[in-house]
């Protein structure tokens, strides 16, 4: 019995040692659940998620999926598979577009959860573990800043001044034309 258990342990250790070790990769996101992306209603923002692979892992093929937050986030890249180049600060970049609906309430938080799956084919038909990494961040709805509201009203004032200036120039040109016409008529 003792030799059978030693044999089983030896077989299990041999299997583990012969497996293609777990592929690992990293995901870097500029926001988190503690440090959310802050947007006001109707505002949109582009977010870039970086994917990294170490030189020991080699180049990888990663597929991202939005598991929560599909109502405000979309992946904007045309390809949904990302070739992550090994040993690069950013081996590949996933581009997201975040849009806050106009009816969102200030203070409301939208959770966004992403899952990144490694679908890299393994060499030599060896058994390998498929790796997935989850990443999440929140989007916090904030009040529209006054600075932006002031910029909009400053633009409106600027447009109104330009229109007023054009009207004044037209009136002055009309007065000059009428005066010139009257002077020509008297002669």
Secondary structure by P-SEA (a helix, b strand, c coil): caaaaaaaaaaaaaaaaaccccccbbbbbcccccccccccccbbbbbbbbbbbcccccbbbbbbbbcccccccccccccccccccccccccbbbbbbbbbcccccccbbbbbbbbbbbbcccccccbbbbbbbbbbbbbbbbcccaaaaaaaaaaaaaaaaaaaaaaaaaaaaaaaaaaaaaaaaac
